[in-house]
Every structure is written in C-alpha cells, then in structure tokens.
C-alpha cells in the first residue's frame, strides 16, 4: 500500500470512528429564547390509609384518588446575567387542566366520592434548569391548586431527568447508578431512593397529538429516540424502632415504623435534538408507622399504601380548540 493510500485509510477509520461515537451520544438540547413547545401531562394517584388510635381522631378520608390531565405550555426565556450562562430559563402555564378528585371515608359507598373539576387559571410558573439537571428558582407554583402543582412537578421531574440522562448516557448499553434523598415530608426519617439506569436501545420517536383524545404519531423531526430505563427502590436508613425526623422531635413527637417503595421510569429522548419526547412512570409505596408523644402516650398507628401512574408527552400539534369539554 502506498503512503498516500495508507494515510487515506487512516483518515477513513478516524472519521468513521468519530461519527460512530457521535451517533451513540445524545446531544444537549438547544434552547432558543422565544421558542415555545407543549407537553401533555397525565398524573393518576390513589392512596389508602388504615388507622388505629388510642385517642379520638377527627373523621378524615381513608381513600383518596386524584386524576389530573392537561397541556402545559413551555416558553424559553432569554438568559439572565444573575443565572449561570449554561442554565435555561422557562416560563410555563397550563392551557387547560382537568382534575378529578375523590375522597372516601370508611364505611361509605364508593359512589359517594366527591368529584371536582378544577380549571387551569391563567397562572404562570417560572423555573431554571441548571447545568447539572436540577430544577431551581421556581416561582408561582404556590399559586396553583395542589393537584395542579402535582402535575407541574411531574413535568419538571421528567424534564430534568431526561436532561440529566442525556449527560450520563454516553452510548447504547451504558449503565449508571445514583441515589438521592426523599424530599417529601414523612414521619420516617432518612429515606433515600437507590436508582439504577440503563440506556436500553433506540427506537423511532413517537410524539402526541391531542385531536379527539391523545393520539401517538411518529415524527421525523425528532428521528430516533434513546430509551432510558430507571428502576428505583426506597431505602430506609433510620432505625425501625426510632425513625423520628427532626421536625417531629421539635414538636415533642416520636415515630417508629417502616417505609418502602419502588419506581420505574422510562424516558424517550430524541437523539437528534436531545429533547424529552415521552416519559412514563409507575410507582408504589407502603408505610407502616406509629406516631406518639415523646413519653409514649397518645399513640396513633397508620398503615398507608399508595400508587401513582404518570406520563409526560411532547405535543407536536395543538387542536384548534385546546380547551376540550370535560
């Protein structure tokens, strides 16, 4: 082989290897100020509580169900000198959001659920996506109803998880572990989520189109999607005999008990744009806890089971009327 052909062969190998590596990676999303996109958000939760107490308790629902669905508009804001240059700022609001809320007390019939439909007001929530994948500087969320806050948080969680996964999923087959504390208030202290993630495979991206119901359509604009599977387990690091959080101690309370849970999330991320196309989540949690005064008197025992199903899907086209009838 002549030196010229040898050099050309090396160049072909280098270029091919470089392109191969590039095709295996997920690009960072490019957020253009002023651009607007939409996500369909659906969150369904149910909870069952069984109570035993040595003291009289007010009558509270033993079962609760929430079913929330709507379309969230997301607008990219210009950069702010006070925010890290690599961070992205977003201005969001629900175009519509329907909420079915049910509560059932022990001994009553299932048809006595109280159903409410809470319309989405013209209220905005601003936030910042940090370079490390955290959503911060949230403003306006407290102005939404509780179930609306839950739907917004579900979008924010999956949106940031997809961004973080794009950073960590270097190639197909990649695996990585992480853990993070449970931040929701709980009578059980020191709960952490142990997470295992894997870049499973690629498949054609499928986005949503809300036209007479949510329909899934293939979109060439996003090419193939990286499929990221994350399974998580809730681990209790506190003692079962004394699991009292600090805020409970300050109120003169003591708790003991156990908590466990599982969570499976599947992310579909465009390998062309790096944008979250779809996310699904299934979660189950159980808690068995006894709460008493510090001296051991006035004990209340709770047995709680809860599950949640959620989806966040990019919407490619809005219907003519984005406010469908319930």
N, C-alpha and C positions, 0 to 999 in steps of 0.2 A: 504494500500500500504506500502510495506517495505521501510525503509530509502534508501536502495540501489536502488530500482526501482524509488523512488521519485527523487533521485539525477540524475539518468539516464534520467528521463523525463524532468527535468530542463535543462540538457545538450542538449537534442534534441531540446527543444524550443529555447534555446540561439543560437545554431548553425543554426537552420532553419531561425531565425530572422536575423542573421548576413548575411547568404547567400542571403536572400531576399533583404536586403538593398544593398548588393554588386551588385546584378543583376540589381537594379534600377539605379545605378550610371553609369556614363560614365568615363572610365579610362583615365588618362592623356596619350597622345601619347608618345611612347618611340622612341626617335630619335637616331639611331645608326650611328655614324660617318662613312662616306663612303657609306652609303646606298643611292640608287637613286630611285626616283619614278617620275611619269609623270602625268600631268593634261591636259585635253583638255579644251581650253578656247574659248568661243564664246561671242563676245560683239557686239551688234547692237544698234546704236543710230540714232535718227533723230531730227532735230531742224528746227523750222520755226520762222522767225523774220519779223515783220512788223514795218516800221519806218516812223515817221513824223518829219520833221525838218524845222526850220526857216532859216537854213543855208544850203549851198550846201555841199553834202557829196560825198565821192568817191564811185564808184559803187562796192558794195560788195554783195556776195551771200545772198539771202533771205532764202534759204533752204540748209540744209547740211545733208548728210547721210554717216554714216560710218558702215561698216560691217567687223569685224575682227575675224578671227578664226585661231587656231594653236594649237600646242602641246608644253607645257612648261616642260623642264626637271628640276627637283629639286634634288640637291645633298646635303646631310647633311655634314656639315664641323665639324672638331674636335673643342672642346671647346677652348676658348681664355681666358687667365688669366685676360685680360682687360675687359671682359664681365661677367655679373652676371652668377654664376655657373648654375642656373636653366634656363638660356636663351639658345635658339637653333639658330645656325648659318646655313644659306643656301646659296648655290651657284647655280644660275638659268640661263637658257638660252632657247630661243625658238628653237626647232628643225626645225620648219618651222612656218611661219605666213603669211597668205594671207589677204590683205586689199583691200576692195572695198570702194573707197572714191568718193563721188559725191557732187557737188555744183551747185546750180541752181539760176540764177539771175531772178529777177522779169521780167515777160514779155517774157521769153524764153520758149521753148518747153521742156518737160521732157526728150526727147531723147538727149538733149544737155548736160547731165551730163558728167563730166569728170571722167572716171574710171581709177584708178591706182591700180596696184598690187605691193605692197612693199614686197620684200623678206626679211626674217629674216637673218641678218648677224650673224656671229659668235661672238656675243657680250654677255657678262655676266653681271648679276645684282646680287650683294650680299646683304644680309639683315640679321637682327637679330629679332627673335621672343622673346619678353620679357615675363617674367613670368606672367605679367598682361594682356597679349594678344595683346600688341602693336607691330607693325612692325616698327623697327627703324634702324638706321645706314645703310640706303640704299645707295649703291654705284654702279654707272654705268648706272643708269636708264636714265640719261640725254643724254646718247649716242644713245638711241633708238629713232625712229621716234615717233611723237606724238600719232598716233593710236596704235603703239606697246606699248608705255607707258601706254595707257589706258587699254589695255588687261592685262598687267602685274599688274597694280594696282587692277584690278578686281580680279585676282587670290589672291593677297596679302590680299585684304579686306575680301574675303570669307574664306580664310585660317585662318586668325587671328580671325574672327568672330566665326568660328567653335571651335577653341581652347578656346575662352572665354566662349562660350555657354556650353562647356563641364565642365567648372568650376562652372557655375551657375545653370545648370540643374541637381539638386540633385536627382530628381526622376520624374517618369512619372506624368504629370499633373502640374508640377511646373510652376509658372508664376513669371516673374520679369520685372521691368521697368528700363529704363535708358534714359539718354539724352546726346547729345554731340553737340558741335558747328559745323556748316557747315564751312569747311576749304577751300573750293574752292573760288577763288576771285569772288566778287559780288558787284554790285552798291547798294545793300541793306544791311545795317548793322544789326548785332545782329540776325542772323538766327540760329536756333537750331533744331535738329532732336529729337523729342519725340518718344521713342521706347517702344513697348510692345512685350514681348517674351513669348512663351509657349512651353514646352516640350509636344507635342501633343500626340504622340503614337510611337510605334515601328513597323517596317516593314522590310522585307528582304532587305539587301543591294543590290543595282544594280549599277555596275560599267560600264565603257565604254570601247569598243574595236574598234579602228579605222581600220576596214577592209572593204574596199569598202564603206566608209562612216561610221559615228559613229553608232555603234550598242550597245545596252544595254544588258549586260549579268549578271545573278546572280552569285555572287561569295561567296562560302562557307568560304573563307579565312577571310571574314570580318563579318560573322554572321549576326545578325540583326542590323538595323540602328535606332538610335534615330532621330525622325523627329522634328525639331525645327522650329516653325513659328514665324517670327518677322514682325510686321507691324509698320511703322514709318510715322510720319506727320511732315512736315516742318513748324515751327512756327516762326513768325516774332515778335521780341521783341522791335524793334525800331518803332518810330512813322511813320505813313504813310505820314505825312506832311514834315518830315525831317528824312530821312533814310540814311544820308550821312556817309559812312565809313571814318575812319581817313585818309587813303591814298588818298581818293578823296578830302578831305579838304585841304591836303597839296598841292594839285595841283590846288587849287582855284576853285573847283567844288562843286556843291550842288545837291543832289538827293532827290527825293521823289517818293514813289510808294509802291507796294506790291509784295510779293512773297509767293508762297505756293507750296506744293508738297506732294506726297505720295510714299511710297516704301514698297514693300512686298518681303521678302526673306524667302526661305525655305532651311534649311540645313539638310543634311542626314549624320549623324556621326556614325561610327562603334562603337557599344557598346563592341566590342571585342578588338579593337586596339585604339579607341579614334581618329582615323584619319578621316578627311573630305573625304567622298565618292562622294558627289554631292552637288551642290548649285545652286539654280535658283533665279533670281532677276528680278522684274518688277518695273519700276519707272516712274513717271510722274511729271513734274514740270512746273509751269507757273510763269511768271514775267511780271509786267506792271510797267515801271519806266520812269521817266523824269529826264534827266541829263542836267544841265545848269551851266553857270558860276555863281560865288557866288553872283553877282549883279542881277541875274535872266535873263540875256540876253543869246542869242545863245542857245536856248533850243532844245533838241532832245528827242523825245518820242519813246520808244521801247516797243513793245509787243512781248514777246517771249514764245513759248511753246516747250517743249522737252520731249521725252520719250526714255527709254532705256530698253532693254531686254538682259539678260546675263545668261550664265551658266558656271560652272566650274565643271568638272567631272574627277574623278580619272580614269586613263587608266591602265588596267591590262595587256594588251599585245600590243606591237607595231607591225605594219605591217612590212613586210620585207623591204619595201621602205617607210620610214617615210616622204618622200617629194613628196606627190601626185601632179599630174598636177592640175593647177587651174581649 
